[in-house]
Amino acid sequence: MMIEEEREHFRAKLTAMQGEIRAISGSAAQDLKPLVLDHTSVGRVSRIDAIQLQQMSQEATRRRQQHLVKIDGALRRIESGRFGLCFLCRIEIDLRRLSADLTITRCRDCVEAL
Ligand SMILES: [Zn+2]
């Protein structure tokens, strides 16, 4: 069983990750504003660049949102005592794998079985 100290450690790490992502999302929010292009001074290539940059930034935002959802789930599992247990077979996930990614929900066997 995972001891309380470990749970607290993971909870602190997850909360820190959450804060970091939210800080980045805050500063990136302006990238999501509608793209205003100055057609008189910006050439066609620059417009394409600007559109691509915005798409990349939107993609990064989408990934951050997904990560936040995963972190939320992990924090909820900590609260409910299911953190570190495989979602499918309920055995304990290897602590080294879990430490590498606190948001994983399946043990190695179940991942490989998929
Ligand atoms: Zn499993």
Backbone and ligand atoms as CSV (ligand in chain L), in Angstrom:
chain,resi,resn,atom,element,x,y,z
A,1,MET,N,N,0.836,-1.204,0.000
A,1,MET,CA,C,0.000,0.000,0.000
A,1,MET,C,C,0.868,1.251,0.000
A,2,MET,N,N,0.336,2.269,-0.628
A,2,MET,CA,C,1.034,3.532,-0.663
A,2,MET,C,C,0.871,4.214,0.699
A,3,ILE,N,N,1.983,4.680,1.232
A,3,ILE,CA,C,1.872,5.320,2.544
A,3,ILE,C,C,1.449,6.781,2.391
A,4,GLU,N,N,0.925,7.315,3.468
A,4,GLU,CA,C,0.379,8.680,3.460
A,4,GLU,C,C,1.421,9.695,2.978
A,5,GLU,N,N,2.662,9.487,3.411
A,5,GLU,CA,C,3.745,10.393,3.046
A,5,GLU,C,C,3.940,10.446,1.525
A,6,GLU,N,N,3.878,9.261,0.903
A,6,GLU,CA,C,4.016,9.189,-0.554
A,6,GLU,C,C,2.851,9.896,-1.239
A,7,ARG,N,N,1.684,9.642,-0.707
A,7,ARG,CA,C,0.494,10.279,-1.282
A,7,ARG,C,C,0.613,11.791,-1.223
A,8,GLU,N,N,1.084,12.295,-0.082
A,8,GLU,CA,C,1.243,13.745,0.077
A,8,GLU,C,C,2.270,14.292,-0.917
A,9,HIS,N,N,3.341,13.520,-1.095
A,9,HIS,CA,C,4.391,13.904,-2.034
A,9,HIS,C,C,3.823,14.012,-3.449
A,10,PHE,N,N,3.056,13.009,-3.851
A,10,PHE,CA,C,2.471,13.013,-5.194
A,10,PHE,C,C,1.436,14.119,-5.335
A,11,ARG,N,N,0.678,14.319,-4.268
A,11,ARG,CA,C,-0.336,15.369,-4.314
A,11,ARG,C,C,0.326,16.740,-4.525
A,12,ALA,N,N,1.425,16.959,-3.790
A,12,ALA,CA,C,2.139,18.235,-3.907
A,12,ALA,C,C,2.692,18.410,-5.323
A,13,LYS,N,N,3.237,17.323,-5.881
A,13,LYS,CA,C,3.794,17.402,-7.226
A,13,LYS,C,C,2.713,17.709,-8.257
A,14,LEU,N,N,1.596,17.020,-8.131
A,14,LEU,CA,C,0.490,17.227,-9.076
A,14,LEU,C,C,-0.062,18.646,-8.974
A,15,THR,N,N,-0.181,19.131,-7.744
A,15,THR,CA,C,-0.700,20.487,-7.558
A,15,THR,C,C,0.265,21.503,-8.156
A,16,ALA,N,N,1.573,21.255,-8.006
A,16,ALA,CA,C,2.577,22.159,-8.578
A,16,ALA,C,C,2.484,22.152,-10.106
A,17,MET,N,N,2.321,20.955,-10.696
A,17,MET,CA,C,2.188,20.841,-12.146
A,17,MET,C,C,0.964,21.612,-12.631
A,18,GLN,N,N,-0.102,21.457,-11.894
A,18,GLN,CA,C,-1.349,22.144,-12.212
A,18,GLN,C,C,-1.126,23.670,-12.239
A,19,GLY,N,N,-0.459,24.167,-11.197
A,19,GLY,CA,C,-0.194,25.597,-11.110
A,19,GLY,C,C,0.655,26.088,-12.264
A,20,GLU,N,N,1.669,25.283,-12.623
A,20,GLU,CA,C,2.555,25.647,-13.721
A,20,GLU,C,C,1.788,25.759,-15.034
A,21,ILE,N,N,0.971,24.731,-15.311
A,21,ILE,CA,C,0.223,24.721,-16.571
A,21,ILE,C,C,-0.751,25.894,-16.604
A,22,ARG,N,N,-1.388,26.160,-15.460
A,22,ARG,CA,C,-2.341,27.271,-15.428
A,22,ARG,C,C,-1.634,28.598,-15.653
A,23,ALA,N,N,-0.411,28.739,-15.131
A,23,ALA,CA,C,0.349,29.977,-15.329
A,23,ALA,C,C,0.682,30.152,-16.807
A,24,ILE,N,N,1.121,29.048,-17.455
A,24,ILE,CA,C,1.436,29.124,-18.886
A,24,ILE,C,C,0.177,29.450,-19.683
A,25,SER,N,N,-0.921,28.787,-19.334
A,25,SER,CA,C,-2.168,29.017,-20.054
A,25,SER,C,C,-2.593,30.469,-19.932
A,26,GLY,N,N,-2.371,31.052,-18.778
A,26,GLY,CA,C,-2.726,32.446,-18.580
A,26,GLY,C,C,-1.956,33.355,-19.514
A,27,SER,N,N,-0.649,33.098,-19.622
A,27,SER,CA,C,0.168,33.979,-20.454
A,27,SER,C,C,-0.040,33.677,-21.934
A,28,ALA,N,N,-0.566,32.476,-22.248
A,28,ALA,CA,C,-0.778,32.118,-23.654
A,28,ALA,C,C,-2.165,32.515,-24.123
A,29,ALA,N,N,-3.011,32.956,-23.199
A,29,ALA,CA,C,-4.404,33.242,-23.547
A,29,ALA,C,C,-4.505,34.269,-24.663
A,30,GLN,N,N,-3.561,35.189,-24.685
A,30,GLN,CA,C,-3.638,36.229,-25.713
A,30,GLN,C,C,-3.388,35.668,-27.103
A,31,ASP,N,N,-2.722,34.515,-27.185
A,31,ASP,CA,C,-2.486,33.899,-28.491
A,31,ASP,C,C,-3.781,33.387,-29.112
A,32,LEU,N,N,-4.808,33.250,-28.282
A,32,LEU,CA,C,-6.047,32.670,-28.787
A,32,LEU,C,C,-7.004,33.725,-29.340
A,33,LYS,N,N,-6.632,34.968,-29.164
A,33,LYS,CA,C,-7.473,36.028,-29.729
A,33,LYS,C,C,-7.529,35.873,-31.244
A,34,PRO,N,N,-8.631,36.303,-31.838
A,34,PRO,CA,C,-8.704,36.210,-33.305
A,34,PRO,C,C,-7.510,36.903,-33.938
A,35,LEU,N,N,-7.021,36.262,-34.952
A,35,LEU,CA,C,-5.828,36.772,-35.622
A,35,LEU,C,C,-6.185,38.013,-36.437
A,36,VAL,N,N,-5.534,39.092,-36.107
A,36,VAL,CA,C,-5.759,40.314,-36.888
A,36,VAL,C,C,-4.565,40.504,-37.810
A,37,LEU,N,N,-4.828,40.472,-39.087
A,37,LEU,CA,C,-3.737,40.592,-40.042
A,37,LEU,C,C,-3.833,41.914,-40.788
A,38,ASP,N,N,-2.726,42.553,-40.813
A,38,ASP,CA,C,-2.670,43.817,-41.526
A,38,ASP,C,C,-2.329,43.526,-42.986
A,39,HIS,N,N,-3.327,43.581,-43.817
A,39,HIS,CA,C,-3.127,43.183,-45.213
A,39,HIS,C,C,-2.256,44.158,-45.996
A,40,THR,N,N,-2.096,45.344,-45.466
A,40,THR,CA,C,-1.305,46.306,-46.228
A,40,THR,C,C,0.190,46.130,-45.993
A,41,SER,N,N,0.558,45.743,-44.772
A,41,SER,CA,C,1.993,45.695,-44.485
A,41,SER,C,C,2.535,44.267,-44.394
A,42,VAL,N,N,1.634,43.268,-44.299
A,42,VAL,CA,C,2.106,41.891,-44.141
A,42,VAL,C,C,1.951,41.140,-45.461
A,43,GLY,N,N,3.004,40.531,-45.878
A,43,GLY,CA,C,2.970,39.770,-47.120
A,43,GLY,C,C,2.252,38.444,-46.942
A,44,ARG,N,N,1.997,37.771,-48.048
A,44,ARG,CA,C,1.266,36.514,-48.021
A,44,ARG,C,C,1.981,35.458,-47.173
A,45,VAL,N,N,3.289,35.365,-47.348
A,45,VAL,CA,C,4.054,34.370,-46.604
A,45,VAL,C,C,3.982,34.640,-45.103
A,46,SER,N,N,4.077,35.905,-44.735
A,46,SER,CA,C,3.993,36.246,-43.318
A,46,SER,C,C,2.637,35.902,-42.751
A,47,ARG,N,N,1.592,36.077,-43.578
A,47,ARG,CA,C,0.251,35.724,-43.103
A,47,ARG,C,C,0.157,34.232,-42.852
A,48,ILE,N,N,0.716,33.453,-43.781
A,48,ILE,CA,C,0.696,31.998,-43.593
A,48,ILE,C,C,1.463,31.634,-42.321
A,49,ASP,N,N,2.621,32.272,-42.120
A,49,ASP,CA,C,3.402,32.045,-40.897
A,49,ASP,C,C,2.573,32.349,-39.664
A,50,ALA,N,N,1.893,33.488,-39.705
A,50,ALA,CA,C,1.111,33.912,-38.541
A,50,ALA,C,C,-0.004,32.910,-38.250
A,51,ILE,N,N,-0.650,32.412,-39.314
A,51,ILE,CA,C,-1.734,31.439,-39.133
A,51,ILE,C,C,-1.177,30.135,-38.569
A,52,GLN,N,N,-0.026,29.714,-39.113
A,52,GLN,CA,C,0.586,28.475,-38.606
A,52,GLN,C,C,0.981,28.609,-37.143
A,53,LEU,N,N,1.542,29.770,-36.808
A,53,LEU,CA,C,1.939,30.002,-35.417
A,53,LEU,C,C,0.731,29.934,-34.499
A,54,GLN,N,N,-0.380,30.520,-34.967
A,54,GLN,CA,C,-1.568,30.494,-34.125
A,54,GLN,C,C,-2.096,29.067,-33.966
A,55,GLN,N,N,-2.050,28.301,-35.060
A,55,GLN,CA,C,-2.517,26.915,-34.977
A,55,GLN,C,C,-1.659,26.110,-34.004
A,56,MET,N,N,-0.330,26.347,-34.052
A,56,MET,CA,C,0.562,25.638,-33.136
A,56,MET,C,C,0.249,26.009,-31.698
A,57,SER,N,N,-0.035,27.282,-31.489
A,57,SER,CA,C,-0.313,27.738,-30.140
A,57,SER,C,C,-1.643,27.175,-29.639
A,58,GLN,N,N,-2.615,27.059,-30.553
A,58,GLN,CA,C,-3.893,26.456,-30.172
A,58,GLN,C,C,-3.731,24.981,-29.845
A,59,GLU,N,N,-2.875,24.316,-30.623
A,59,GLU,CA,C,-2.604,22.899,-30.374
A,59,GLU,C,C,-1.932,22.727,-29.011
A,60,ALA,N,N,-0.984,23.608,-28.697
A,60,ALA,CA,C,-0.297,23.537,-27.403
A,60,ALA,C,C,-1.294,23.765,-26.268
A,61,THR,N,N,-2.218,24.697,-26.475
A,61,THR,CA,C,-3.237,24.974,-25.461
A,61,THR,C,C,-4.119,23.750,-25.254
A,62,ARG,N,N,-4.492,23.110,-26.368
A,62,ARG,CA,C,-5.336,21.918,-26.291
A,62,ARG,C,C,-4.625,20.815,-25.489
A,63,ARG,N,N,-3.317,20.649,-25.747
A,63,ARG,CA,C,-2.556,19.634,-25.018
A,63,ARG,C,C,-2.471,19.969,-23.532
A,64,ARG,N,N,-2.288,21.262,-23.237
A,64,ARG,CA,C,-2.242,21.661,-21.821
A,64,ARG,C,C,-3.568,21.356,-21.136
A,65,GLN,N,N,-4.687,21.622,-21.845
A,65,GLN,CA,C,-6.006,21.336,-21.269
A,65,GLN,C,C,-6.143,19.847,-20.963
A,66,GLN,N,N,-5.701,19.014,-21.918
A,66,GLN,CA,C,-5.780,17.566,-21.724
A,66,GLN,C,C,-4.957,17.143,-20.513
A,67,HIS,N,N,-3.764,17.746,-20.402
A,67,HIS,CA,C,-2.888,17.419,-19.285
A,67,HIS,C,C,-3.552,17.802,-17.962
A,68,LEU,N,N,-4.203,18.980,-17.953
A,68,LEU,CA,C,-4.889,19.431,-16.745
A,68,LEU,C,C,-5.994,18.460,-16.345
A,69,VAL,N,N,-6.721,17.953,-17.333
A,69,VAL,CA,C,-7.789,16.988,-17.054
A,69,VAL,C,C,-7.194,15.727,-16.417
A,70,LYS,N,N,-6.047,15.288,-16.976
A,70,LYS,CA,C,-5.384,14.098,-16.431
A,70,LYS,C,C,-4.912,14.334,-14.999
A,71,ILE,N,N,-4.335,15.521,-14.756
A,71,ILE,CA,C,-3.851,15.847,-13.412
A,71,ILE,C,C,-5.018,15.903,-12.436
A,72,ASP,N,N,-6.117,16.506,-12.887
A,72,ASP,CA,C,-7.341,16.541,-12.073
A,72,ASP,C,C,-7.764,15.135,-11.665
A,73,GLY,N,N,-7.731,14.241,-12.642
A,73,GLY,CA,C,-8.119,12.860,-12.385
A,73,GLY,C,C,-7.205,12.215,-11.361
A,74,ALA,N,N,-5.904,12.461,-11.497
A,74,ALA,CA,C,-4.935,11.885,-10.566
A,74,ALA,C,C,-5.180,12.414,-9.152
A,75,LEU,N,N,-5.464,13.718,-9.049
A,75,LEU,CA,C,-5.723,14.312,-7.727
A,75,LEU,C,C,-6.994,13.717,-7.112
A,76,ARG,N,N,-7.990,13.488,-7.959
A,76,ARG,CA,C,-9.223,12.871,-7.457
A,76,ARG,C,C,-8.962,11.448,-6.980
A,77,ARG,N,N,-8.085,10.739,-7.703
A,77,ARG,CA,C,-7.761,9.368,-7.289
A,77,ARG,C,C,-7.006,9.375,-5.963
A,78,ILE,N,N,-6.174,10.409,-5.746
A,78,ILE,CA,C,-5.476,10.511,-4.465
A,78,ILE,C,C,-6.507,10.680,-3.347
A,79,GLU,N,N,-7.496,11.567,-3.573
A,79,GLU,CA,C,-8.539,11.803,-2.572
A,79,GLU,C,C,-9.315,10.535,-2.257
A,80,SER,N,N,-9.600,9.764,-3.293
A,80,SER,CA,C,-10.464,8.600,-3.097
A,80,SER,C,C,-9.681,7.334,-2.751
A,81,GLY,N,N,-8.332,7.467,-2.693
A,81,GLY,CA,C,-7.521,6.316,-2.310
A,81,GLY,C,C,-7.263,5.328,-3.424
A,82,ARG,N,N,-7.624,5.701,-4.668
A,82,ARG,CA,C,-7.398,4.783,-5.780
A,82,ARG,C,C,-6.135,5.127,-6.555
A,83,PHE,N,N,-5.421,6.163,-6.102
A,83,PHE,CA,C,-4.225,6.582,-6.828
A,83,PHE,C,C,-3.169,5.483,-6.791
A,84,GLY,N,N,-2.554,5.232,-7.950
A,84,GLY,CA,C,-1.505,4.220,-8.011
A,84,GLY,C,C,-2.023,2.816,-8.255
A,85,LEU,N,N,-3.352,2.685,-8.300
A,85,LEU,CA,C,-3.929,1.378,-8.609
A,85,LEU,C,C,-4.357,1.368,-10.074
A,86,CYS,N,N,-4.127,0.221,-10.714
A,86,CYS,CA,C,-4.507,0.094,-12.117
A,86,CYS,C,C,-6.023,0.219,-12.254
A,87,PHE,N,N,-6.415,1.037,-13.214
A,87,PHE,CA,C,-7.822,1.300,-13.480
A,87,PHE,C,C,-8.556,0.012,-13.886
A,88,LEU,N,N,-7.834,-0.886,-14.531
A,88,LEU,CA,C,-8.490,-2.082,-15.046
A,88,LEU,C,C,-8.407,-3.270,-14.091
A,89,CYS,N,N,-7.191,-3.608,-13.623
A,89,CYS,CA,C,-7.059,-4.834,-12.829
A,89,CYS,C,C,-6.882,-4.543,-11.338
A,90,ARG,N,N,-6.786,-3.228,-10.990
A,90,ARG,CA,C,-6.743,-2.812,-9.580
A,90,ARG,C,C,-5.481,-3.195,-8.830
A,91,ILE,N,N,-4.479,-3.737,-9.532
A,91,ILE,CA,C,-3.234,-3.996,-8.814
A,91,ILE,C,C,-2.430,-2.699,-8.759
A,92,GLU,N,N,-1.422,-2.649,-7.888
A,92,GLU,CA,C,-0.625,-1.440,-7.761
A,92,GLU,C,C,0.277,-1.252,-8.970
A,93,ILE,N,N,0.287,-0.046,-9.494
A,93,ILE,CA,C,1.162,0.277,-10.612
A,93,ILE,C,C,2.578,0.440,-10.068
A,94,ASP,N,N,3.539,-0.068,-10.827
A,94,ASP,CA,C,4.939,0.033,-10.434
A,94,ASP,C,C,5.292,1.479,-10.089
A,95,LEU,N,N,5.884,1.669,-8.916
A,95,LEU,CA,C,6.134,3.019,-8.405
A,95,LEU,C,C,7.074,3.831,-9.298
A,96,ARG,N,N,7.997,3.126,-9.977
A,96,ARG,CA,C,8.918,3.854,-10.853
A,96,ARG,C,C,8.193,4.400,-12.074
A,97,ARG,N,N,7.275,3.588,-12.625
A,97,ARG,CA,C,6.483,4.058,-13.775
A,97,ARG,C,C,5.585,5.205,-13.338
A,98,LEU,N,N,5.008,5.055,-12.183
A,98,LEU,CA,C,4.101,6.074,-11.661
A,98,LEU,C,C,4.842,7.390,-11.417
A,99,SER,N,N,6.060,7.282,-10.888
A,99,SER,CA,C,6.831,8.494,-10.617
A,99,SER,C,C,7.194,9.222,-11.899
A,100,ALA,N,N,7.386,8.445,-12.975
A,100,ALA,CA,C,7.741,9.067,-14.250
A,100,ALA,C,C,6.552,9.814,-14.844
A,101,ASP,N,N,5.348,9.296,-14.605
A,101,ASP,CA,C,4.143,9.984,-15.080
A,101,ASP,C,C,3.022,9.737,-14.074
A,102,LEU,N,N,2.762,10.755,-13.281
A,102,LEU,CA,C,1.793,10.596,-12.190
A,102,LEU,C,C,0.369,10.437,-12.683
A,103,THR,N,N,0.148,10.679,-13.977
A,103,THR,CA,C,-1.227,10.634,-14.464
A,103,THR,C,C,-1.582,9.293,-15.114
A,104,ILE,N,N,-0.642,8.332,-15.110
A,104,ILE,CA,C,-0.975,7.049,-15.739
A,104,ILE,C,C,-2.014,6.321,-14.899
A,105,THR,N,N,-2.865,5.558,-15.577
A,105,THR,CA,C,-3.976,4.889,-14.878
A,105,THR,C,C,-3.952,3.378,-15.059
A,106,ARG,N,N,-2.975,2.868,-15.812
A,106,ARG,CA,C,-2.959,1.437,-16.063
A,106,ARG,C,C,-1.590,0.834,-15.779
A,107,CYS,N,N,-1.570,-0.388,-15.299
A,107,CYS,CA,C,-0.309,-1.071,-15.059
A,107,CYS,C,C,0.277,-1.512,-16.405
A,108,ARG,N,N,1.535,-1.910,-16.382
A,108,ARG,CA,C,2.223,-2.261,-17.622
A,108,ARG,C,C,1.508,-3.417,-18.350
A,109,ASP,N,N,1.080,-4.409,-17.587
A,109,ASP,CA,C,0.414,-5.560,-18.207
A,109,ASP,C,C,-0.832,-5.137,-18.973
A,110,CYS,N,N,-1.621,-4.252,-18.358
A,110,CYS,CA,C,-2.859,-3.827,-19.000
A,110,CYS,C,C,-2.593,-2.942,-20.208
A,111,VAL,N,N,-1.536,-2.112,-20.116
A,111,VAL,CA,C,-1.170,-1.285,-21.272
A,111,VAL,C,C,-0.758,-2.182,-22.426
A,112,GLU,N,N,0.046,-3.213,-22.106
A,112,GLU,CA,C,0.531,-4.097,-23.165
A,112,GLU,C,C,-0.571,-4.984,-23.733
A,113,ALA,N,N,-1.571,-5.267,-22.930
A,113,ALA,CA,C,-2.669,-6.108,-23.371
A,113,ALA,C,C,-3.579,-5.386,-24.367
A,114,LEU,N,N,-3.472,-4.064,-24.374
A,114,LEU,CA,C,-4.365,-3.296,-25.261
A,114,LEU,C,C,-3.963,-3.420,-26.722
L,1,ZN,ZN,ZN,-3.659,-3.571,-14.762
